[in-house]
Amino acid sequence: MDALVNKRIKQVLKGDQNAFSDIVNLYQHKLYQICYRMLGNKQEAEDIAQEAFVRAYINLHTFDQKRKFSTWLYRIATNLCIDRLRKKQTDDYLDADVAGTDGLDMYSHIASDEQLPEEQALQMELQDRIQYEISRLPDKYRTVIVLRYIEELSLQEISEILDMPLGTVKTRIHRGREALRKQLNKL
């Protein structure tokens, strides 16, 4: 996939604007998911994902093709999400959309054909509660928790996306997990 993306980037840089649509098609779902998990709001996630693609397109000439494009793109989106979260009031989290049945794929799930409806309802309720509690974490912890456990990125990728030392990433993941554990234990 990296070879295809690099080929498309070269085409865009030579003036082929349509080649960027292939890049968008490759990353749009994953980018939206990252934004949604960080912001907890579908409309804001769509806006931020679109803004990330616009910024990537405008700044494509600055991209170092020796690096992974996905890391660069996710970094743009993550920074935009962090900026959006900083602008919001803490009370806004209570109004955020909470993942429903369409968000079940963000967690490992048990085969639904073997679950009873009551078990499915309890599972959905638990996942909604976890998503809500993640949305209540401080920004610096929420970001690393989403990237590590929901998006399943490596520690190195998170370090590159957030432009922070690996040790800081590890510390924030540990502290974020502890904060999440404490919030969930209050239930």
C-alpha positions in Angstrom: 0.0 0.0 0.0 2.9 2.4 0.8 4.2 2.0 -2.8 0.7 2.9 -4.2 0.4 5.9 -1.9 3.9 7.1 -2.8 3.1 6.8 -6.5 -0.1 8.8 -6.0 1.7 11.5 -4.0 4.2 11.9 -6.8 1.3 12.2 -9.3 -0.3 14.9 -7.1 3.0 16.8 -6.8 3.2 16.7 -10.6 -0.2 18.4 -10.9 -2.6 15.4 -11.1 -5.2 16.5 -8.6 -7.3 13.4 -9.2 -4.6 11.1 -7.8 -5.3 12.6 -4.3 -8.9 11.1 -4.4 -7.2 7.6 -4.4 -5.4 8.6 -1.3 -8.6 9.8 0.3 -10.4 6.6 -0.6 -7.6 4.5 1.1 -7.6 6.5 4.4 -11.0 8.1 4.8 -12.6 5.4 6.9 -9.7 4.9 9.2 -9.2 8.7 9.6 -12.8 9.2 10.4 -12.7 6.5 13.0 -9.7 8.0 14.7 -11.4 11.4 14.8 -14.7 10.0 16.0 -13.1 8.0 18.8 -11.3 11.1 20.0 -14.2 13.6 19.7 -17.2 11.4 20.3 -19.3 13.3 17.8 -20.0 12.2 14.3 -20.4 15.6 12.7 -17.2 17.0 14.3 -15.3 13.8 13.3 -16.4 14.2 9.7 -15.4 17.9 9.7 -12.0 17.2 11.3 -11.3 14.3 8.9 -12.1 16.5 5.9 -10.0 19.3 7.3 -7.1 16.9 7.8 -7.3 15.8 4.1 -7.4 19.4 3.0 -4.4 20.3 5.1 -2.5 17.2 3.8 -3.3 18.2 0.2 -2.2 21.7 0.7 1.0 20.7 2.6 1.8 17.6 0.5 5.0 19.2 -0.8 6.3 19.2 2.8 5.8 15.4 3.3 9.0 13.4 3.6 8.4 10.4 1.4 10.9 8.4 3.4 8.3 8.2 6.2 4.9 6.6 6.3 2.1 8.7 4.8 -0.4 7.3 7.2 1.6 8.4 10.2 1.8 11.9 8.8 -1.9 12.1 8.0 -2.9 10.7 11.4 -0.7 13.3 13.1 -2.5 16.1 11.2 -5.9 14.7 12.2 -4.8 14.0 15.8 -3.5 17.6 16.2 -6.8 19.0 14.8 -8.8 16.8 17.2 -6.7 18.0 20.1 -7.2 21.6 19.1 -11.0 21.1 18.8 -11.1 19.5 22.2 -9.2 22.4 23.8 -11.7 24.8 22.4 -14.7 22.9 23.9 -16.1 23.3 27.4 -15.8 20.3 29.6 -19.6 20.2 29.8 -19.8 19.6 26.1 -18.8 16.0 26.7 -22.3 15.3 28.2 -23.8 16.3 24.8 -21.5 14.2 22.7 -22.9 11.4 20.6 -22.1 8.0 22.2 -21.3 5.1 20.0 -24.3 2.9 19.4 -24.6 -0.3 17.5 -22.7 1.2 14.6 -19.7 1.6 16.9 -19.5 -2.1 18.0 -16.7 -2.8 15.6 -14.3 -0.7 17.6 -14.0 -3.4 20.3 -13.4 -7.1 20.0 -16.8 -8.7 20.1 -18.2 -12.1 20.8 -19.9 -13.8 17.8 -23.4 -12.4 17.8 -25.0 -15.5 16.5 -24.3 -17.2 19.9 -25.4 -14.3 22.1 -28.8 -14.0 23.6 -30.5 -10.6 23.0 -30.1 -9.8 26.7 -26.3 -10.4 26.4 -26.1 -8.3 23.3 -27.9 -5.5 25.1 -25.5 -5.7 28.1 -22.5 -5.8 25.8 -23.7 -2.7 23.9 -24.4 -0.9 27.2 -20.9 -1.8 28.5 -19.2 -0.6 25.2 -21.3 2.6 25.3 -20.2 3.2 28.9 -16.5 2.5 28.1 -16.7 5.0 25.1 -18.3 7.6 27.4 -15.6 7.1 30.1 -12.9 7.4 27.5 -14.5 10.7 26.3 -14.2 12.0 29.9 -10.4 11.3 30.2 -8.2 14.4 30.0 -7.1 15.1 26.4 -3.5 13.9 26.8 -4.7 10.5 28.1 -7.7 10.1 25.8 -5.5 10.6 22.7 -3.0 7.9 23.5 -5.7 5.5 24.7 -7.7 5.9 21.5 -4.6 5.5 19.3 -3.3 2.5 21.2 -6.3 0.4 22.2 -9.0 1.4 19.7 -6.9 2.1 16.6 -4.3 -0.5 17.7 -1.3 1.6 16.6 2.2 0.7 17.9 3.9 2.8 20.5 6.4 4.0 17.9 3.6 5.1 15.6 1.9 7.0 18.4 5.2 8.6 19.3 5.6 9.8 15.7 2.0 10.9 15.3 2.1 12.9 18.5 5.7 14.0 18.1 6.6 13.0 21.7 9.2 10.7 23.2 8.4 7.0 23.4 8.7 7.2 27.2 6.1 9.9 27.4 3.7 7.9 25.3 4.2 4.9 27.6 3.7 7.0 30.7 0.5 8.6 29.3 -0.9 5.2 28.3 -0.2 3.8 31.8 -1.8 6.9 33.5 -4.7 6.9 31.1 -5.4 3.3 31.8 -5.3 3.9 35.5 -7.6 6.9 35.2 -10.0 4.8 33.1 -9.9 2.0 35.6 -10.8 4.3 38.4 -13.7 5.8 36.5 -15.0 2.4 35.6 -14.6 1.1 39.2 -17.0 3.8 40.3 -19.7 2.1 38.4 
